[in-house]
Amino acid sequence: MEFSVLIHFAGGGHVARESFDKEIQFLRMLSLAGGAYNRQQFAARLGISVHTYDKTLRHLKDMMSSLKQHLPSYQATELTEGINYSYYESADPLLLFLFRAKSLKESESIRLSLLLTLLQSQELTAKEIMDYCSAQMPAEFPPPDEKTIRKDLKYLGDIGVVIRIDSTRPYTYRVANDLIDQLSDDELLDLYDFVDVMSNTQVPSVQGYLLRDTLKKALSNRSFKWDVEDTHRYKYHYHSRILDEAHLHTIFGAIKQRRKLRFLYFSPKKNNSYASQNTNPLFERESNGVTETILPIQVVYDHQYGRWYLIGHKTGKGLIKFRMEGLTQMEESDPASEEEFIRAKNHADEQLRNSWVTDTLRPSKVVARFYNPDRSGVNFVRERVVAQGQWGSIIEESESTFLFEITVNGIFEIKPWLRSFGSSCEVLEPAWLRQEFIKEWKEIQTYYESL
């Protein structure tokens, strides 16, 4: 239930946009840089004052302390523990807690928590739920009326968290947890193991971690001991990118509604990654960001580097690409016609037809020889080429080798993929790329010469 509720609001619809953008950039840099920057350097790199840095850090610590009171012990961590984690420890990424803390208005969060807790063990009408929530709501929040409760129940029903029991009034409701309840212990553990592996090894996903939390709670309720049962250790390399998902709800909504997006963009090549909105003109300063208005077309994920890209169309420039980690202050803008969107989409499809990720340079043919493993068993080299080789073709050469051919826009995006195979891959064409690889491997060889 927590999984479905929180994900809907993770797009930031109920959050002060600037605050959410700042905390995203703050935590990403904290996670990436660790202790590499002092306060002054950190603030300068982010584009804020030292005072704002201190204030934001205090605010994040307060958020984590407050959130920790409502979490089970296995999720209760200090802010510093989220940074200095063991690589083999399968723990929540530091950046995930921002979604938990900022997903809902405080009153809405309390009300929905009460509602779901109540319906977990019994079936009730909207009026009975309203009476219970009114009695349990903290004094500083107004008690909900029946219209608000019915609105909450309709929303929870639409996303599949709550189901309506009766077909006649007054309707009664209960939590839709049949799937978990009907699974045996072994089946539930198998499902948890699968979600645990996928959320830690595939595209980083807030949804995956929250679903894992829900399953872990269900197993805890069945008295599973995690020091015995938790035998798998995985860690995704790019947790710092997980907060780029905050933009997906807005982007996909704009694409579906054929609306343009306006945002402030900070290029990864620039020194700044964020700049506060100054309301006092006496203290206004250059942000180093660029205000852009584009028609969004699609989102591309680069698994090799853990990066999200926004592909769009800009009047006068045509196809335009942005690293999503540099997007801030995003909001919907003017509507576009269906004809304009289709024209831009067709142009983008043509430009990206041979793109390994998002490159639009001149197409080049790449030919590489791959060497099968010496030992018998699973041919992980070939399996990986088949799974990740996109539209490339495999040509049988011998029992120990096979050729891989593909035409891609430019070489730079496919080059890290080829390099990642190490001695199992030999680049044959183009000749200049082969020479680059020879030079790189010779340089690496010098690192291992006898001391």
Residue, then its C-alpha position, 0 to 999 in steps of 0.5 A: m500500500e505504501f508503495s502505491v500511495l507514495i509513488h503517485f506523489a513522488g512527482g512533487g505535486h504537493v512540494a514547494r518546487e524550489s525546495f525540492d529541486k534544491e534538496i535533490q541537488f544537495l543530496r546528489m552532490l553530497s552522495l557523489a562528493g562525500g567529504a571532498y568539499n568543505r562548506q564554502q566549496f560545497a555551497a559555491r558548487l551548488g550555487i547557494s550561500v553558506h548560510t543556505y547550505d547550513k540551513t538545508l543540512r539542518h532541515l534534511k537532518d530534521m526530516m530524517s530524524s522525524l521520518k525515522q520515528h515512523l520507520p522500522s528499525y532496519q530503515a532507521t539510519e542517520l544521515t551520515e550512514g546513508i553516505n558512508y555505506s558498505y558497498y555490499e550492504s543492501a540498504d536503501p539509498l540515501l536519496l530515497f528518504l527525500f521521497r518518503a519525507k516530501s511526498l505528501k502534505e503532512s495532514e494528508s500523510i497522517r490521514l492516509s496512514l490512519l485510513l490504511t491502518l484502519l482498513q488493514s484489519q476490518e471493513l468500514t464505511a466512509k462515515e465510520i472512517m471519518d469518525y475514527c480519523s477525526a478522533q485520531m488526528p493530531a490537534e494541530f490539524p483540522p478533522p476531515d469531513e466526509k467529502t475529503i474521506r470519500k475523495d481519499l477512498k476514490y483515489l486509493g481505489d483508482i490506484g488499487v490500494v483499497i477496494r469497495i466491497d458492496s455494490t449498494r450504499p452504504y459502501t464498505y471498504r478494505v485494503a487490497n492486500d489479497l496477493i500478499d495474503q494468499l502467497s505462502d511463505d516460500e512464495l513471498l520470500d521468492l517474490y521479495d528476493f526477485v524484487d530485491v535483486m531487480s531494484n538493486t541491479q537494474v535501472p534504479s527505481v524509487q518504485g522498486y525500493l518501496l515495493r521491496d519495503t512493502l514485501k519486507k514488512a509482510l515477511s516481518n509480520r510472518s516472523f522472518k529473521w533478516d539476519v538469517e534470511d537475508t542472504h543476497r547482497y547487491k548494490y546499484h552503482y548509480h544511486s545518485r541518479i535515482l532522484d531524476e525520477a522526480h521529473l518523470h511524472t511531469i515529463f510524461g504528463a506533458i508528453k501525453q497532453r502535448r504541452k511544452l515544458r519550461f525549466l532552468y537547465f544547468s549543463p554538467k560542464k558548468n561549475n554550478s548545478y543549482a541557484s536559489q531564486n532570489t526575491n530581493p533584487l539587491f542580492e540577485r546574482e547570475s545563476n549560470g543556468v539557462t531558461e529553456t522552453i521545449l516540446p518534450i518527446q521522449v526520455v532515454y536511460d543510459h544504463q552504462y553511466g546511470r543517466w537519464y536524458l530528456i529529448g525534445h524539440k525547440t523552435g529554431k533549433g530542432l532536436i535538443k537533448f538534456r541531462m536530466e540531473g541538470l533540470t530544475q524549476m520544471e513546469e508545464s507551459d503552452p500547449a502544442s498541436e498534435e501535428e506539431f508533436i507528430r512532426a517533431k517525433n518523426h524528426a527525432d526518430e529519424q535523427l536517433r535511429n542509429s543512436w546507441v543512446t542519444d548521439t546524432l553524429r555521422p553513422s559509423k560501422v563498428v565491427a568487433r570480435f568477441y571471444n567465448p569463455d575458455r571454460s564450459g558452461v554459460n557463455f556469458v559473453r555471448e549472452r550479454v552481447v545478445a541482450q545489450g547489442q540492440w540492433g547489431s548482428i552476430i556473425e559466426e566465425s569459429e567455435s571460440t569467436f564470433l563477430f558483432e557488427i553494428t552501425v551507430n551514430g558516432i563512436f563515443e557512446i558505444k565505446p565504453w560498452l566495448r571496453s567493458f568486455g576487456s580481453s573478451c572483445e577485439v575491435l576490428e573496425p573502424a581502424w582509428l578506433r582499433q588504434e585508440f583501444i591499442k593505445e589505451w590498453k598499452e597505457i593500462q599495461t604500463y600501470y602493471e609493470s614490475l616495480 
